[in-house]
Amino acid sequence: SEGHQLIITAQMAKPLDPTLPLAIGDCIHNLRSALDHLAFQLAVVNKCAGPAAREISFPICKDQSEFKKLVRNKIKPFVSAEALTAFEESQPYNTIRPPEHAVLWVLSELDIIDKHRLLILAEPQVRADQFVVDGPGGEHYEYQIPNPVWKPFKGDTEVIRFDFSGSFARAGKVHAWVNTSRMVQLKDTGLFCDGKSVQDTLSSMQRTVQHVLSDFGKRFFGE
């Protein structure tokens, strides 16, 4: 009669696999390399494969002055004017504001970071997304939690708390189900991806690279 609470805590998560940062770094490097292969193929169709082999890469720049400086000697001599225009159209400063939020920029910077040190992963996070409650009198409630908050996935982490005061508590048993999500995050990169899901970040980069490859393929290779 004084009210009851049901507190659900997270079970202790297993430690992260120490090889996971290596696997993530490989994914990032492979995506970046796919863009560099594209740039080289544009040199091939422009009959400049030999001179371009040790120089060319797919440019990813935050501003136009940086782009012009980069392409002057390492890209412009090897590709057609149309390809150079396509490169510039895809640059972060032409696709999103601020350019630091562009997926291609994050991909490029993560690849650079991974060349010098292991990517750092935050401890697993957990959040409650939805709960369902069945009351003793046949009541049924489903509630989607707005703006769920990520919390460190530890054994003592409180995921959600129910206040079953009043008639619910006095009437008998109450059954509750909680749907949760878990994720691993990147941290200490200084980039827009910090605090975001590794899986979502990699998926976004994969979709973006696929889009670039598809667009260039249609424009220059008839694919």
C-alpha positions as CSV (number, residue, x, y, z in Angstrom):
1,S,0.0,0.0,0.0
2,E,3.0,2.3,0.4
3,G,4.0,1.7,-3.3
4,H,6.4,-0.5,-5.0
5,Q,9.1,-0.1,-7.6
6,L,10.6,-2.5,-10.1
7,I,14.2,-1.7,-11.0
8,I,15.8,-3.5,-13.9
9,T,19.6,-3.5,-14.1
10,A,21.9,-4.7,-16.9
11,Q,23.7,-8.0,-16.7
12,M,27.5,-7.7,-16.8
13,A,28.7,-7.4,-20.4
14,K,31.5,-9.5,-21.6
15,P,34.8,-7.6,-22.2
16,L,35.3,-6.4,-25.7
17,D,37.3,-8.7,-28.0
18,P,40.8,-7.1,-28.2
19,T,40.9,-7.8,-31.9
20,L,37.8,-5.8,-32.6
21,P,39.6,-2.4,-33.2
22,L,41.8,-4.3,-35.7
23,A,38.8,-5.6,-37.6
24,I,37.1,-2.2,-37.6
25,G,40.4,-0.6,-38.8
26,D,40.5,-3.1,-41.7
27,C,36.9,-2.3,-42.7
28,I,37.7,1.4,-42.7
29,H,40.9,0.9,-44.7
30,N,39.2,-1.3,-47.3
31,L,36.5,1.3,-47.9
32,R,39.1,4.0,-48.3
33,S,41.1,1.8,-50.6
34,A,38.1,1.2,-52.8
35,L,37.9,4.9,-53.5
36,D,41.7,5.0,-54.3
37,H,41.2,2.1,-56.7
38,L,38.5,4.1,-58.4
39,A,40.8,7.1,-58.8
40,F,43.5,4.9,-60.4
41,Q,41.0,3.4,-62.8
42,L,40.1,6.9,-63.9
43,A,43.8,7.4,-64.7
44,V,43.8,4.1,-66.6
45,V,41.0,5.1,-68.9
46,N,42.8,8.4,-69.4
47,K,45.9,6.4,-70.5
48,C,48.0,7.7,-67.5
49,A,48.2,4.5,-65.5
50,G,52.0,4.3,-65.3
51,P,52.7,7.9,-64.0
52,A,49.7,7.7,-61.7
53,A,50.4,4.4,-60.0
54,R,52.4,5.9,-57.1
55,E,50.7,9.3,-56.9
56,I,47.0,9.2,-57.4
57,S,44.4,8.8,-54.6
58,F,40.7,9.8,-54.2
59,P,40.8,13.3,-52.8
60,I,38.8,14.1,-49.7
61,C,39.1,17.7,-48.6
62,K,37.2,20.1,-46.2
63,D,37.6,23.2,-48.4
64,Q,38.3,24.2,-52.0
65,S,41.7,25.6,-51.4
66,E,42.9,22.4,-49.9
67,F,41.3,20.5,-52.8
68,K,43.1,22.6,-55.4
69,K,46.4,22.2,-53.7
70,L,46.0,18.4,-53.4
71,V,45.0,17.8,-57.0
72,R,47.5,20.1,-58.7
73,N,50.3,17.6,-58.9
74,K,48.8,14.3,-57.7
75,I,45.5,14.0,-59.5
76,K,44.9,16.6,-62.2
77,P,47.8,15.4,-64.5
78,F,46.3,11.9,-64.6
79,V,42.6,12.2,-65.1
80,S,40.2,13.9,-67.5
81,A,38.7,17.3,-66.8
82,E,35.3,15.6,-66.4
83,A,36.7,13.2,-63.7
84,L,38.3,16.1,-61.9
85,T,34.9,17.9,-61.8
86,A,33.3,14.8,-60.5
87,F,35.9,14.6,-57.7
88,E,35.2,18.1,-56.7
89,E,31.4,17.6,-56.7
90,S,31.8,14.8,-54.2
91,Q,33.9,16.8,-51.7
92,P,32.7,17.3,-48.1
93,Y,32.6,21.1,-48.6
94,N,30.1,20.6,-51.5
95,T,27.9,18.0,-49.9
96,I,27.2,19.0,-46.2
97,R,27.7,21.8,-43.7
98,P,29.8,21.6,-41.7
99,P,32.1,19.5,-43.9
100,E,33.5,17.8,-40.8
101,H,30.1,15.9,-40.6
102,A,30.5,14.4,-44.1
103,V,30.8,10.6,-44.1
104,L,33.7,10.7,-46.6
105,W,35.6,13.1,-44.3
106,V,35.1,10.9,-41.3
107,L,36.2,7.8,-43.3
108,S,39.3,9.5,-44.5
109,E,40.3,10.8,-41.0
110,L,39.6,7.4,-39.3
111,D,41.8,5.7,-41.9
112,I,44.6,8.2,-41.1
113,I,44.1,7.7,-37.3
114,D,44.2,3.9,-37.7
115,K,47.5,4.1,-39.5
116,H,49.1,5.6,-36.4
117,R,47.3,4.0,-33.5
118,L,44.6,1.5,-32.7
119,L,41.1,3.0,-32.8
120,I,39.7,3.3,-29.2
121,L,36.3,1.8,-28.4
122,A,34.1,2.9,-25.6
123,E,32.8,0.2,-23.2
124,P,29.5,-1.3,-24.5
125,Q,26.4,0.8,-24.0
126,V,22.8,-0.2,-23.2
127,R,19.5,1.5,-23.3
128,A,15.8,0.7,-22.9
129,D,13.8,1.3,-26.1
130,Q,10.3,0.0,-25.2
131,F,8.5,-1.7,-22.4
132,V,5.3,-3.7,-22.1
133,V,3.3,-4.1,-18.9
134,D,0.4,-6.5,-18.2
135,G,-1.6,-5.7,-15.1
136,P,-3.4,-8.2,-12.8
137,G,-6.8,-7.1,-14.2
138,G,-5.9,-7.8,-17.8
139,E,-4.6,-4.3,-18.5
140,H,-2.0,-4.2,-21.3
141,Y,0.3,-1.2,-21.9
142,E,3.0,-0.8,-24.6
143,Y,5.2,2.3,-24.4
144,Q,7.9,3.4,-26.8
145,I,10.5,5.4,-24.8
146,P,11.2,8.8,-26.4
147,N,14.8,9.8,-26.7
148,P,16.2,6.8,-24.9
149,V,19.5,7.4,-23.1
150,W,22.6,5.2,-23.6
151,K,24.3,4.1,-20.4
152,P,27.5,2.1,-19.7
153,F,26.8,-1.6,-19.9
154,K,27.8,-2.7,-16.4
155,G,26.4,-5.1,-14.0
156,D,25.0,-2.4,-11.8
157,T,23.6,-0.1,-14.5
158,E,20.0,0.8,-14.0
159,V,18.2,0.3,-17.3
160,I,14.7,1.3,-16.3
161,R,12.6,1.8,-13.2
162,F,8.9,1.3,-12.8
163,D,6.8,2.8,-10.1
164,F,3.9,0.4,-9.4
165,S,2.2,2.5,-6.6
166,G,-1.5,2.6,-6.0
167,S,-4.0,0.2,-7.5
168,F,-1.4,-1.8,-9.5
169,A,0.6,-2.6,-6.5
170,R,-2.3,-3.6,-4.4
171,A,-4.1,-5.7,-7.0
172,G,-1.6,-8.5,-7.5
173,K,1.1,-9.6,-9.9
174,V,2.3,-7.3,-12.7
175,H,4.4,-8.6,-15.6
176,A,6.8,-6.3,-17.4
177,W,8.9,-6.8,-20.5
178,V,11.7,-4.4,-21.6
179,N,13.2,-4.3,-25.0
180,T,16.8,-3.0,-25.0
181,S,19.5,-2.1,-27.5
182,R,23.2,-2.5,-27.0
183,M,26.1,-1.0,-28.9
184,V,29.8,-0.3,-29.0
185,Q,31.0,3.3,-29.6
186,L,34.1,5.0,-31.0
187,K,35.8,7.5,-28.7
188,D,38.7,9.9,-28.6
189,T,38.9,10.4,-32.4
190,G,38.0,14.0,-32.2
191,L,35.5,13.4,-35.1
192,F,31.8,13.6,-35.6
193,C,31.5,9.8,-35.0
194,D,32.6,9.9,-31.4
195,G,29.9,8.5,-29.2
196,K,28.0,6.9,-32.1
197,S,27.5,3.3,-32.8
198,V,30.4,1.6,-34.6
199,Q,28.0,-0.6,-36.6
200,D,26.0,2.5,-37.7
201,T,29.1,4.4,-38.6
202,L,30.6,1.5,-40.7
203,S,27.2,1.0,-42.4
204,S,26.9,4.7,-43.3
205,M,30.5,4.7,-44.7
206,Q,29.8,1.5,-46.7
207,R,26.6,3.0,-48.2
208,T,28.4,6.3,-49.1
209,V,31.3,4.5,-50.8
210,Q,28.9,2.3,-52.7
211,H,27.0,5.4,-53.8
212,V,30.3,7.1,-55.0
213,L,31.4,3.9,-56.9
214,S,28.0,3.6,-58.5
215,D,27.8,7.2,-59.5
216,F,31.4,7.2,-61.0
217,G,30.7,3.8,-62.6
218,K,27.7,5.1,-64.5
219,R,29.5,8.4,-65.5
220,F,32.8,7.0,-66.7
221,F,32.7,3.2,-67.1
222,G,29.1,2.6,-68.4
223,E,28.3,0.4,-65.4
